[in-house]
Amino acid sequence: MPSDQHEPSAALPLQVSAPPERFFGYYPGTVAVVTAAHAGDRNVMSAGWHAALSAEPPLYGVALGRERYTHAVVLAAQAFALHFLPFEHAHTIAAVGSSSRHDGIDKFARFGLEATSGAVVEVPILTQAYLAYECRVQAVHETGDHDWVVGEVVAVHHRPEAFDERRLQNSQRVPATIYYGRSRYEALGAGPRVDFTPEALLGRP
């Protein structure tokens, strides 16, 4: 293993971009796949901006552009599902984010997506996912050119083999999909891992 994976590199001065340019420095990270359905219509899209917000009650948020077809469906249904797909479906993640229902594309049919019904609310749950949060819309906040949609997680769907005994995602069994921006993806799971205990971090024996 190359030694530079462990030795810190010499720090270089940070460069300033003003006015700010579109920059993908907030990646790498996971891309979620959002589904929603209402009045016989349904759609699916990928979303790079999302986050857990609360454990009690369980809340999860996702940023949706107001021009996106899914935005209107989510608000009409007051429900959505947010999925994480393994690396073998990276093409699907990219494809559903690069095409639009506004153009008449049935993305479920076009990209061979299979879905079951939600356990609590009427949302499509993708069978290709290793984890899915079934959410009921709790709040919508306008945040610049996106709306931050907060969902109460009312059910969780998961593949047991994708997680270990501590409920941590096991990327060696089911590689997660990491996104770098500009349509670049990577399988997570091959790199070194380390666990830190509170005692070790505080210098306790």
Secondary structure, 3 states (H helix, E strand, C coil): CCHHHCCCCCCCCCCCCCCCCCCCCCCCEECEEEEEEECCEEEEEEECCEEEEEECCEEEEEEEECCCHHHHHHHHHCEEEEEECEHHHHHHHHHHHHCCHHHCCCHHHHCCCCEEECCCCCCEEECCCCEEEEEEEEEEEEECCEEEEEEEEEEEEECHHHECCCCCECCCCCCEEEEEECCEEEEECCCCCCCCCHHHHCCCC
